[in-house]
Amino acid sequence: MNPSLRHMRALVALAKTGSFTLAAEHLHLTQSALSGQIKELEQILGLRVVERTTRKAQLSELGRELTPLFEKMLQDLDRTMADIASRKALKQGVVRVAAPQMLSCTLLPEAIAAYRDLHPDVQVRLADSPVEQVSARVFSGEVDFGIGPDRDTTADIVAEPLFEMPFVVVFPEGHPLQQAQHVTWADVDRYPFIALQGQFTERLLRDMHTSFRDLSLRPANEVTFMTTALAMVHANLGITVCLPYAEKMVALYGLHMRQLQAPALTRRFFVYTRNARALSPAADSFVAFLNQFVAAHPWQVSLL
């Protein structure tokens, strides 16, 4: 049998006060209860920790050796429990999030800033990543969760819907599409199209083929990042498509965007977490906040 926390606290209080009476008051115990705890400790150890006299309680050599050890253990435990309580109350904590580059430079900084206003002591650390690496960072434990578009997942990754939004076409000032009342995918096919490399364009072309088999976009150029595509559109090298959350970045380049119709293709985004791994209170709170944050935007489309 090992000494319990109450045994440790009794010895430390007795060492600091030098009196059973004062130590009992400090611990909110009766003097007899405190004396009983010290006797239990001595029975466990098989040695005396206190040399009792008529005037005061004096620690034995063993008692003097144990006191700093017990005190450090109690301090470490108290700090840990206080930290846990603070995290549970969202007074502190760290949330690590992985997200694709465009989402990381548009919607997420705004969401993080709004969340910080509510929980200023919770740190949200954003890891901007190639979209294909978001799930990998979640799986490795590098981040608490990831946010990204629909991707094939494994049994180790859980995907929860976050939002869905329609594609928009992006074009420069003075472009013929600016005069069109409605813009269709057939209209996009009439101009040089700047596409993104990888699964973004592959899935888009697959969705288009499913919706209308006689139309297939032929990219004039394929780039890695949406910011590059926007810069090329700004230079009148073509048009591109993106999602409405990129609105502020589109505006920075002085471009215009219009929702595409016939049909209105959409893209769904998910929160990716590691299976059988519970989120911390802070991370769980931030996910809940994100759901509310994106739901308040006009481009939000109800999930089916």
C-alpha positions as CSV (number, residue, x, y, z in Angstrom):
1,M,0.0,0.0,0.0
2,N,1.3,3.5,-0.9
3,P,0.7,6.8,0.7
4,S,-2.4,8.6,-0.5
5,L,-2.8,12.2,-1.4
6,R,-4.4,12.9,2.0
7,H,-1.4,11.4,3.7
8,M,0.9,13.6,1.7
9,R,-1.1,16.7,2.3
10,A,-1.2,16.0,6.1
11,L,2.6,15.7,6.4
12,V,3.3,18.8,4.3
13,A,0.8,20.9,6.3
14,L,2.3,19.6,9.5
15,A,5.8,20.4,8.3
16,K,4.8,24.0,7.3
17,T,2.9,24.8,10.5
18,G,4.8,22.8,13.1
19,S,1.5,22.2,14.9
20,F,-1.2,19.6,14.7
21,T,-3.7,22.3,15.6
22,L,-2.7,24.8,12.9
23,A,-2.2,22.0,10.3
24,A,-5.7,20.7,11.0
25,E,-7.2,24.2,10.6
26,H,-5.3,24.6,7.3
27,L,-6.7,21.3,5.9
28,H,-10.2,22.0,7.4
29,L,-9.9,18.8,9.5
30,T,-10.3,18.0,13.2
31,Q,-7.1,17.6,15.1
32,S,-7.9,13.9,15.7
33,A,-8.6,13.3,12.0
34,L,-5.2,14.8,11.1
35,S,-3.4,12.8,13.8
36,G,-5.1,9.7,12.4
37,Q,-3.8,10.4,8.9
38,I,-0.3,10.8,10.2
39,K,-0.5,7.5,12.1
40,E,-1.8,5.7,8.9
41,L,1.2,7.1,7.0
42,E,3.6,5.8,9.6
43,Q,1.9,2.4,9.5
44,I,2.2,2.3,5.7
45,L,5.9,3.3,5.9
46,G,6.7,1.2,9.0
47,L,8.7,4.2,10.4
48,R,7.9,7.4,12.3
49,V,7.6,10.7,10.3
50,V,6.8,12.8,13.4
51,E,8.6,12.9,16.8
52,R,5.8,13.9,19.1
53,T,6.6,16.2,22.1
54,T,4.4,18.0,24.5
55,R,5.2,21.4,22.9
56,K,5.1,20.8,19.2
57,A,5.2,18.2,16.4
58,Q,8.8,17.8,15.1
59,L,9.5,15.9,12.0
60,S,11.7,12.8,12.1
61,E,14.6,12.4,9.7
62,L,12.4,10.4,7.4
63,G,9.6,13.1,7.7
64,R,12.1,15.8,6.7
65,E,13.2,13.8,3.6
66,L,9.7,13.0,2.5
67,T,8.3,16.5,2.9
68,P,9.9,18.2,-0.2
69,L,9.2,15.1,-2.3
70,F,5.5,15.1,-1.3
71,E,5.2,18.9,-1.7
72,K,6.6,18.7,-5.3
73,M,4.2,15.9,-6.2
74,L,1.3,17.8,-4.8
75,Q,2.2,21.0,-6.6
76,D,2.6,19.2,-9.9
77,L,-0.7,17.5,-9.4
78,D,-2.5,20.7,-8.5
79,R,-1.0,22.5,-11.5
80,T,-2.1,19.7,-13.8
81,M,-5.7,19.6,-12.4
82,A,-5.9,23.4,-12.7
83,D,-4.8,23.1,-16.3
84,I,-7.4,20.5,-17.0
85,A,-10.1,22.6,-15.4
86,S,-9.0,25.6,-17.5
87,R,-9.2,23.6,-20.7
88,K,-12.6,22.3,-19.8
89,A,-13.8,25.8,-19.1
90,L,-12.1,27.0,-22.4
91,K,-9.9,29.4,-20.5
92,Q,-6.9,28.0,-22.3
93,G,-5.9,25.3,-24.7
94,V,-4.4,24.8,-28.1
95,V,-6.3,23.8,-31.3
96,R,-4.3,22.6,-34.3
97,V,-6.1,22.7,-37.7
98,A,-5.0,21.7,-41.1
99,A,-6.7,23.2,-44.2
100,P,-6.0,23.8,-47.9
101,Q,-4.1,27.0,-48.9
102,M,-7.1,29.0,-50.3
103,L,-9.3,28.2,-47.3
104,S,-6.4,29.1,-45.0
105,C,-6.0,32.6,-46.5
106,T,-9.7,33.5,-46.7
107,L,-12.4,32.0,-44.5
108,L,-10.4,30.4,-41.7
109,P,-8.5,33.6,-40.5
110,E,-11.8,35.3,-40.1
111,A,-13.3,32.4,-38.2
112,I,-10.2,32.2,-35.9
113,A,-10.4,35.9,-35.2
114,A,-14.1,35.7,-34.3
115,Y,-13.5,32.6,-32.1
116,R,-10.6,34.4,-30.3
117,D,-13.0,37.2,-29.4
118,L,-15.1,34.7,-27.5
119,H,-12.2,32.6,-26.1
120,P,-9.1,34.8,-26.0
121,D,-6.9,32.3,-24.1
122,V,-7.4,29.4,-26.5
123,Q,-4.8,29.3,-29.2
124,V,-5.9,28.2,-32.7
125,R,-2.9,27.2,-34.8
126,L,-3.5,26.9,-38.6
127,A,-1.4,24.6,-40.8
128,D,-1.9,25.6,-44.4
129,S,-1.4,22.5,-46.5
130,P,-1.8,21.0,-50.0
131,V,-5.3,19.6,-50.0
132,E,-3.9,16.0,-50.4
133,Q,-1.9,16.3,-47.2
134,V,-4.8,17.4,-44.9
135,S,-5.9,13.9,-44.0
136,A,-2.3,12.7,-43.6
137,R,-1.7,15.4,-41.0
138,V,-4.8,14.3,-39.2
139,F,-3.7,10.7,-39.3
140,S,-0.2,11.4,-38.0
141,G,-1.6,13.4,-35.0
142,E,0.2,16.6,-36.2
143,V,-3.2,18.4,-36.0
144,D,-6.4,17.8,-34.0
145,F,-8.5,17.9,-37.2
146,G,-8.5,19.0,-40.8
147,I,-10.9,20.8,-43.1
148,G,-11.1,20.0,-46.8
149,P,-13.2,19.0,-49.7
150,D,-14.7,15.6,-50.3
151,R,-11.9,13.0,-50.5
152,D,-11.8,9.2,-50.3
153,T,-11.1,8.4,-46.6
154,T,-9.9,5.3,-44.8
155,A,-11.4,3.6,-41.7
156,D,-8.9,5.6,-39.6
157,I,-10.4,9.0,-40.7
158,V,-13.9,10.2,-39.9
159,A,-15.5,12.9,-42.1
160,E,-18.2,15.1,-40.8
161,P,-20.0,17.6,-43.2
162,L,-19.1,21.3,-42.6
163,F,-20.5,23.1,-45.6
164,E,-21.5,22.9,-49.2
165,M,-21.3,25.6,-51.8
166,P,-21.7,26.2,-55.5
167,F,-18.9,26.8,-58.0
168,V,-18.5,30.4,-59.3
169,V,-16.7,31.6,-62.4
170,V,-14.0,34.3,-61.9
171,F,-13.3,36.8,-64.7
172,P,-11.5,40.2,-65.0
173,E,-13.0,43.7,-65.2
174,G,-14.5,44.3,-68.7
175,H,-14.8,40.6,-69.6
176,P,-17.8,39.7,-71.8
177,L,-19.2,37.5,-69.0
178,Q,-19.7,40.7,-66.9
179,Q,-22.6,41.6,-69.1
180,A,-24.3,38.2,-69.0
181,Q,-27.3,38.0,-66.8
182,H,-26.7,34.2,-66.2
183,V,-23.5,32.3,-66.6
184,T,-23.5,28.6,-67.5
185,W,-20.8,26.0,-67.8
186,A,-21.2,26.2,-71.6
187,D,-20.3,29.9,-71.4
188,V,-17.1,29.0,-69.5
189,D,-16.1,26.6,-72.2
190,R,-16.0,29.5,-74.7
191,Y,-12.9,31.2,-73.0
192,P,-9.4,30.0,-72.1
193,F,-9.8,28.1,-68.8
194,I,-7.2,28.1,-66.1
195,A,-7.5,25.0,-64.0
196,L,-5.9,23.6,-60.8
197,Q,-3.8,20.5,-61.0
198,G,-4.8,17.4,-59.2
199,Q,-8.1,16.2,-57.8
200,F,-9.8,19.6,-57.8
201,T,-10.1,19.6,-61.6
202,E,-10.3,15.8,-61.9
203,R,-13.5,15.8,-59.7
204,L,-14.9,18.9,-61.4
205,L,-14.5,17.3,-64.9
206,R,-16.1,14.1,-63.6
207,D,-19.1,16.0,-62.2
208,M,-19.5,17.9,-65.4
209,H,-19.4,14.7,-67.5
210,T,-22.1,13.2,-65.2
211,S,-24.3,16.3,-65.6
212,F,-23.8,16.9,-69.4
213,R,-21.9,14.4,-71.4
214,D,-21.5,16.7,-74.4
215,L,-19.5,19.3,-72.5
216,S,-16.0,19.0,-71.2
217,L,-13.7,21.8,-70.2
218,R,-10.4,21.9,-71.9
219,P,-7.9,23.8,-69.6
220,A,-5.6,26.2,-71.4
221,N,-3.3,26.1,-68.4
222,E,-3.1,24.1,-65.2
223,V,-1.5,25.6,-62.0
224,T,-0.9,24.4,-58.5
225,F,-2.4,27.2,-56.4
226,M,-5.6,29.1,-56.8
227,T,-3.7,32.4,-56.1
228,T,-1.7,31.7,-59.2
229,A,-4.9,31.1,-61.2
230,L,-6.4,34.4,-59.9
231,A,-3.2,36.3,-60.8
232,M,-3.4,34.9,-64.4
233,V,-7.1,35.9,-64.6
234,H,-6.0,39.4,-63.5
235,A,-3.5,39.4,-66.3
236,N,-6.3,38.6,-68.8
237,L,-4.9,35.2,-69.6
238,G,-8.2,33.4,-69.1
239,I,-11.0,32.7,-66.6
240,T,-11.2,30.2,-63.7
241,V,-13.6,28.7,-61.3
242,C,-13.5,28.6,-57.5
243,L,-15.7,28.5,-54.5
244,P,-17.5,31.5,-52.9
245,Y,-15.4,31.5,-49.7
246,A,-12.6,32.9,-51.8
247,E,-14.6,36.1,-52.4
248,K,-12.1,38.4,-50.5
249,M,-9.1,37.0,-52.4
250,V,-11.0,37.5,-55.7
251,A,-11.7,41.1,-54.7
252,L,-8.0,41.7,-53.9
253,Y,-7.1,40.9,-57.5
254,G,-9.9,43.3,-58.7
255,L,-11.8,40.4,-60.3
256,H,-15.5,39.5,-60.4
257,M,-17.3,36.2,-59.7
258,R,-20.7,34.9,-60.7
259,Q,-22.4,31.7,-59.7
260,L,-22.5,29.1,-62.4
261,Q,-25.8,27.6,-63.5
262,A,-27.1,24.9,-65.7
263,P,-26.5,23.0,-63.5
264,A,-25.3,24.5,-60.2
265,L,-22.5,22.2,-59.3
266,T,-21.5,22.2,-55.7
267,R,-18.5,21.1,-53.6
268,R,-18.8,19.8,-50.1
269,F,-16.2,20.4,-47.3
270,F,-15.8,18.2,-44.3
271,V,-14.1,18.2,-40.9
272,Y,-11.7,15.2,-40.8
273,T,-10.7,13.7,-37.5
274,R,-8.9,10.6,-36.4
275,N,-11.2,7.7,-35.7
276,A,-11.5,6.6,-32.0
277,R,-9.7,9.8,-30.9
278,A,-11.8,12.3,-29.0
279,L,-11.2,16.0,-29.6
280,S,-10.1,18.2,-26.7
281,P,-12.8,20.5,-25.2
282,A,-11.1,23.5,-27.1
283,A,-11.0,21.7,-30.4
284,D,-14.6,20.4,-30.0
285,S,-15.7,24.0,-29.2
286,F,-13.9,25.4,-32.3
287,V,-15.5,22.8,-34.6
288,A,-18.9,23.8,-33.2
289,F,-18.1,27.4,-33.7
290,L,-17.1,26.8,-37.3
291,N,-20.4,25.2,-38.1
292,Q,-22.2,28.3,-36.8
293,F,-19.8,30.6,-38.5
294,V,-20.2,29.1,-42.0
295,A,-23.9,28.7,-41.6
296,A,-24.2,32.4,-41.2
297,H,-22.7,33.1,-44.7
298,P,-25.1,33.6,-47.7
299,W,-23.2,31.1,-49.8
300,Q,-24.1,28.2,-47.5
301,V,-26.1,25.4,-49.2
302,S,-28.1,22.9,-47.1
303,L,-26.5,19.5,-47.2
304,L,-28.4,16.6,-48.8
